[in-house]
Amino acid sequence: MLKSKLHRARVTETRLNYPGSILIDAALMKAAGMLPYEAVLIADLNNGSRVETYAVPAPANSGQVVVLGAAAKLMKKNHIVIIFSFCYCAAAEARKVKPKVILLDERNKIINRKS
């Protein structure tokens, strides 16, 4: 089930020579209920690519969304991405899941929250 998403995050930087993952502003991760090192799926709205990796917290309120490792060949600075997190649960629990959707502006500041 979809647990949460950061909608329309803007990539602030890419670093190819890194073991891999994505740095995300810790305040954004907290707002979305994402945990450090949690698996995430990143969808790039600029080119349609999708990458699965894990989230690493960047300094809170920094606005950072830094694509690291091999994904940096697919996603570039200023690309708009959606970052999804999912949960596994039994059917009865799944009916109760209310995803947290965090809509971001061009500076990765929260402009709307839904759950």
C-alpha positions in Angstrom: 0.0 0.0 0.0 1.1 3.6 -0.6 2.3 4.9 2.8 3.4 8.4 1.8 4.7 10.5 -1.0 6.6 13.8 -1.5 4.9 15.2 -4.6 6.8 17.5 -7.0 10.1 17.6 -5.2 12.8 19.4 -7.1 16.2 17.7 -7.3 18.7 20.1 -5.8 21.9 18.2 -6.8 23.1 14.9 -8.1 26.3 13.0 -7.2 27.3 10.1 -9.5 30.3 8.9 -7.5 28.4 7.8 -4.4 27.3 4.3 -3.3 23.7 5.2 -4.0 20.5 6.5 -2.3 18.7 9.8 -2.1 19.3 12.5 0.5 16.0 14.1 1.5 15.5 17.1 3.9 14.8 15.4 7.3 11.8 17.7 7.9 10.2 16.5 4.7 10.9 12.9 5.6 9.3 13.5 9.0 6.2 15.2 7.4 5.7 12.2 5.1 6.4 9.6 7.8 9.5 8.3 6.0 12.2 6.7 8.1 15.9 6.9 7.6 17.1 4.2 5.2 13.5 3.3 4.2 13.1 2.0 0.7 11.6 4.6 -1.7 10.6 4.7 -5.3 11.5 7.9 -7.2 9.6 8.8 -10.4 11.1 11.6 -12.6 8.4 13.7 -14.2 10.9 15.2 -16.7 11.9 11.9 -18.4 9.6 9.2 -16.9 12.4 7.2 -15.3 11.8 5.3 -12.1 14.4 4.3 -9.5 14.2 2.3 -6.3 16.6 3.2 -3.6 16.6 4.2 0.1 16.2 7.6 1.8 19.0 9.2 3.8 18.1 12.3 5.9 19.7 15.6 4.9 19.8 18.5 7.3 16.3 19.5 8.4 14.8 22.5 6.6 17.6 22.5 4.0 15.3 21.8 1.1 17.8 19.2 -0.1 16.8 16.4 -2.5 20.1 15.0 -3.7 20.1 12.0 -6.1 23.1 9.8 -5.4 24.9 7.0 -7.3 23.7 5.4 -10.5 20.3 7.3 -10.4 22.3 10.5 -11.1 22.6 9.3 -14.7 18.8 9.4 -15.0 17.9 12.4 -12.9 19.4 15.9 -13.1 19.4 19.0 -11.0 16.0 20.8 -11.2 14.1 17.7 -12.4 10.7 17.3 -10.7 10.3 14.0 -8.9 7.7 12.1 -6.9 9.2 10.1 -4.0 6.9 7.2 -2.8 7.1 5.0 0.2 5.1 1.9 0.7 4.0 -0.5 3.4 3.1 -4.1 3.6 0.0 -5.1 5.5 -2.8 -7.6 5.8 -6.0 -6.9 3.8 -7.8 -5.7 6.9 -5.1 -3.2 7.8 -4.8 -2.1 4.2 -8.4 -0.7 4.3 -7.3 1.6 7.1 -4.2 3.0 5.5 -4.4 6.7 4.8 -1.3 7.8 2.8 0.4 11.1 3.7 0.7 13.2 0.6 3.0 16.2 0.9 2.9 18.7 -2.0 6.0 20.8 -2.4 6.8 24.1 -4.1 9.8 24.9 -6.3 12.0 25.3 -3.2 10.9 22.0 -1.7 8.8 23.8 1.0 5.5 22.2 2.0 2.5 23.9 0.5 -0.2 21.3 1.2 -0.6 18.1 3.3 -3.2 15.4 2.8 -3.8 12.2 4.6 
